[in-house]
Amino acid sequence: MSPSSGPVFNLHYTGLNLKKGVTAEDFEHFVREQGVQIPAYPGWQWTLLKGLRGERQHQYLMLLQAPSAQHYAQYIDANGDQTELAQHFWQHRPQALDLITQWRTFSTFAERPTLFSHYSQVAENTRSTLPEGPNYQVIDGQKTVARVVGIHNLALRPGVTSEIFESFITRNIHRIADYPGWKFRMLKCLGGSRIDQYVVMLEIESLDSLNAFHPELDVSTDKALAFVQEHQDAERMNEEWRELASFSGAPQLYTDYLTIGGNAA
């Protein structure tokens, strides 16, 4: 899959209006009860994330996902601003605009001048057992789906070009072994107001699943160690990766986030 045909992502840093006395509980209650009714552009998804552990613990991030670069460009221009089509979308949804106005009383929204980064997808593990679907789902009569999303920053070693690293990842993506219910994506930053080189994005089916393998920062359970022993080619691939770039996790910057809410449809 070429980067132009795969999904693209925006990460918007979200901050509470602390000077107005807004608490995390206030904000999250609004998002779950009302904010989830804010629609996404056709084919898009938005997810609000809260840092569980790592660099941005207790801080928020808005994750936007568009199905392709072409879909993204229809609604967001190269500067990160709304296109004419996007403005038309919101003009025909006055109730959604009212909800966004309410959202802004609690925190910043996913729009400039909020800091953001824009990514294309270099590769994904298509053999992942994580079911397709949004990271946050409320289904009548069932437990709410609230996935964990890990954002792990990477850096290339001196002398290693983007072409070398991306070629290695795309040629070896079939060797990636995700834990059951986890999904690996490699993303490349294309722009925004905060520029990161590459990030690994891990989508994890639940907080219980994260804790089953890594209950604390840089702690692996016996279950995780046994999985590594059973997937030695994946471990060899990881060692080859480390020759080109930093690996996911310590000592690099990363945050594991819990999903707080997302668009209803």
Legacy VTK file of the C-alpha trace (Angstrom):
# vtk DataFile Version 3.0
C-alpha trace
ASCII
DATASET POLYDATA
POINTS 265 float
0.000 0.000 0.000
1.470 3.375 -1.005
1.331 6.274 1.481
-1.016 8.145 -0.887
-3.607 5.360 -0.803
-3.487 4.560 2.935
-5.136 6.430 5.807
-3.751 9.706 7.139
-3.862 11.015 10.683
-3.788 14.297 12.575
-2.819 14.583 16.236
-4.092 17.759 17.927
-2.831 18.701 21.387
-5.847 19.510 23.558
-5.714 21.639 26.700
-8.331 22.310 29.397
-9.546 25.821 30.200
-8.023 25.669 33.674
-8.448 29.422 34.289
-12.201 28.907 33.985
-12.144 26.171 36.605
-12.748 23.303 34.198
-11.827 19.916 35.656
-10.976 16.720 33.825
-14.201 15.198 35.155
-16.262 18.100 33.742
-14.657 17.805 30.325
-14.870 14.038 30.038
-18.512 14.032 31.144
-19.351 16.564 28.430
-17.486 14.593 25.773
-19.166 11.281 26.628
-22.662 12.729 27.062
-22.759 15.370 24.321
-19.458 15.735 22.484
-19.759 12.293 20.893
-22.636 13.710 18.831
-20.225 15.968 16.926
-19.954 14.344 13.496
-16.837 13.608 11.500
-16.397 14.305 7.808
-17.636 11.448 5.565
-15.395 8.421 6.075
-13.420 10.119 8.876
-13.165 9.271 12.564
-12.243 11.426 15.533
-11.172 10.108 18.922
-10.357 11.979 22.130
-7.457 10.406 24.028
-6.192 10.896 27.592
-2.624 10.067 28.585
-2.396 7.026 30.843
1.373 6.937 31.257
4.480 8.249 29.623
5.405 11.738 28.454
1.849 13.197 28.459
0.168 11.491 31.405
-3.236 13.058 32.235
-3.078 15.247 29.097
-5.422 15.090 26.114
-4.958 14.497 22.403
-7.461 14.543 19.554
-6.823 11.878 16.919
-8.350 12.459 13.472
-8.241 9.722 10.844
-9.114 10.186 7.179
-9.325 7.219 4.778
-6.749 8.644 2.355
-4.693 11.708 1.502
-7.245 12.558 -1.176
-10.113 12.504 1.325
-8.050 14.587 3.742
-7.285 17.275 1.150
-10.980 17.655 0.395
-11.582 19.031 3.891
-8.248 20.291 5.267
-5.753 22.366 3.277
-1.958 22.333 3.421
-1.974 24.859 6.289
-4.321 22.775 8.438
-7.340 25.004 7.800
-10.811 24.069 6.573
-11.438 23.981 2.837
-14.583 25.404 1.256
-16.121 21.917 1.311
-15.440 21.633 5.054
-17.003 25.018 5.721
-20.059 23.927 3.742
-20.208 20.710 5.842
-20.404 22.651 9.122
-22.745 25.348 7.824
-25.346 22.639 7.222
-24.964 21.256 10.762
-25.866 24.087 13.161
-26.428 21.694 16.083
-22.886 20.373 15.661
-21.545 23.938 15.634
-23.379 24.587 18.899
-21.720 21.516 20.433
-18.296 22.665 19.236
-18.957 26.060 20.823
-19.765 24.268 24.082
-16.623 22.117 23.704
-14.498 25.275 23.513
-15.767 26.339 26.939
-14.103 23.210 28.361
-10.959 22.916 26.223
-9.300 23.675 22.933
-10.745 21.968 19.867
-9.019 20.236 16.942
-8.349 23.377 14.925
-5.628 25.958 14.545
-3.899 27.480 16.475
-3.938 24.229 18.479
-0.592 22.448 17.973
-0.947 19.516 15.593
1.030 17.031 13.520
-0.059 15.469 10.238
0.981 11.909 9.311
0.798 9.483 6.431
0.884 5.737 6.988
4.069 3.980 5.916
2.890 0.477 6.838
0.430 -1.453 8.998
0.194 -5.015 10.253
-2.647 -6.378 8.134
-2.501 -9.675 10.081
-3.539 -7.994 13.317
-6.391 -9.636 15.223
-7.784 -6.267 16.362
-11.329 -6.012 14.933
-12.058 -3.248 12.440
-13.991 -0.296 13.784
-13.668 2.913 15.818
-11.523 3.102 18.926
-14.545 4.201 20.951
-17.917 2.488 20.583
-21.063 2.554 22.705
-23.278 -0.421 21.854
-26.599 -0.988 23.617
-26.441 -3.950 25.972
-22.689 -4.363 25.585
-19.607 -3.089 27.362
-18.338 0.202 25.934
-15.315 -0.236 23.663
-12.555 2.118 24.861
-9.265 1.171 23.258
-5.771 2.237 24.217
-3.692 4.105 21.633
0.070 4.273 22.032
2.028 7.056 20.318
5.749 6.236 20.300
8.230 8.689 18.749
11.192 7.417 16.740
14.424 8.914 15.402
16.720 7.679 12.636
20.371 6.880 13.292
23.003 9.155 11.735
23.460 8.404 8.052
20.155 6.534 7.709
17.826 8.180 5.201
14.050 8.103 5.198
14.154 6.000 2.044
16.347 3.346 3.694
14.210 3.147 6.826
10.851 3.113 5.034
12.073 0.483 2.597
13.127 -1.711 5.501
9.749 -1.323 7.225
7.658 -1.998 4.130
9.797 -5.003 3.116
9.598 -6.508 6.597
6.131 -5.553 7.805
5.036 -9.189 7.367
7.494 -10.123 10.147
5.792 -7.888 12.722
4.021 -9.937 15.390
1.396 -8.038 17.371
0.028 -9.304 20.653
-3.545 -10.624 20.317
-5.918 -7.670 19.995
-3.122 -5.190 19.173
-2.384 -3.423 15.862
0.882 -1.834 14.693
1.087 1.164 12.360
4.187 3.083 11.263
3.426 6.745 10.554
5.545 9.467 8.947
5.078 13.127 9.829
4.311 15.268 6.782
3.691 18.635 8.427
1.826 20.612 11.032
2.917 23.020 13.732
4.815 20.303 15.618
7.059 18.163 13.408
7.972 14.635 14.496
9.939 12.308 12.235
8.187 8.959 12.666
5.836 7.466 15.214
4.668 3.962 15.932
0.950 3.982 16.643
-0.317 0.984 18.595
-4.055 0.378 18.795
-4.920 -1.958 21.689
-8.325 -3.505 22.255
-8.610 -2.497 25.936
-6.791 -1.331 29.026
-6.983 -4.901 30.325
-5.124 -6.087 27.224
-2.381 -3.485 27.709
-1.933 -4.489 31.346
-1.863 -8.183 30.475
1.412 -7.601 28.610
2.814 -4.329 30.000
1.165 -3.294 33.296
3.627 -0.462 33.950
6.108 1.664 32.033
8.698 -0.644 30.461
7.519 -3.671 32.455
6.812 -6.945 30.619
4.733 -9.738 32.103
5.499 -13.439 31.765
2.794 -13.516 29.104
4.663 -10.891 27.062
8.006 -12.688 27.472
6.453 -15.973 26.387
5.011 -14.285 23.293
8.470 -13.009 22.342
9.926 -16.499 22.719
7.239 -17.849 20.387
7.929 -15.191 17.711
11.687 -15.187 17.292
11.689 -13.939 13.689
9.790 -10.855 14.803
12.408 -10.318 17.515
15.187 -10.634 14.906
13.380 -8.056 12.779
13.273 -5.724 15.792
17.043 -6.066 16.223
17.548 -5.192 12.532
15.250 -2.188 13.039
17.408 -0.953 15.941
20.376 -0.762 13.562
18.504 1.896 11.566
16.441 3.809 14.117
15.330 3.970 17.717
12.770 1.389 18.730
9.308 1.804 20.189
9.396 2.496 23.936
12.090 3.741 26.335
14.281 5.715 26.133
12.289 7.451 23.394
9.325 9.729 24.137
6.011 7.941 24.174
2.567 8.059 25.707
-0.109 5.404 26.027
-3.556 6.990 25.863
-7.007 5.756 26.868
-9.908 6.558 24.561
-12.377 8.945 26.220
-14.849 9.445 23.353
-15.311 9.506 19.605
-17.826 10.347 16.899
-20.970 8.244 17.078
-21.047 7.232 13.418
LINES 1 266
265 0 1 2 3 4 5 6 7 8 9 10 11 12 13 14 15 16 17 18 19 20 21 22 23 24 25 26 27 28 29 30 31 32 33 34 35 36 37 38 39 40 41 42 43 44 45 46 47 48 49 50 51 52 53 54 55 56 57 58 59 60 61 62 63 64 65 66 67 68 69 70 71 72 73 74 75 76 77 78 79 80 81 82 83 84 85 86 87 88 89 90 91 92 93 94 95 96 97 98 99 100 101 102 103 104 105 106 107 108 109 110 111 112 113 114 115 116 117 118 119 120 121 122 123 124 125 126 127 128 129 130 131 132 133 134 135 136 137 138 139 140 141 142 143 144 145 146 147 148 149 150 151 152 153 154 155 156 157 158 159 160 161 162 163 164 165 166 167 168 169 170 171 172 173 174 175 176 177 178 179 180 181 182 183 184 185 186 187 188 189 190 191 192 193 194 195 196 197 198 199 200 201 202 203 204 205 206 207 208 209 210 211 212 213 214 215 216 217 218 219 220 221 222 223 224 225 226 227 228 229 230 231 232 233 234 235 236 237 238 239 240 241 242 243 244 245 246 247 248 249 250 251 252 253 254 255 256 257 258 259 260 261 262 263 264
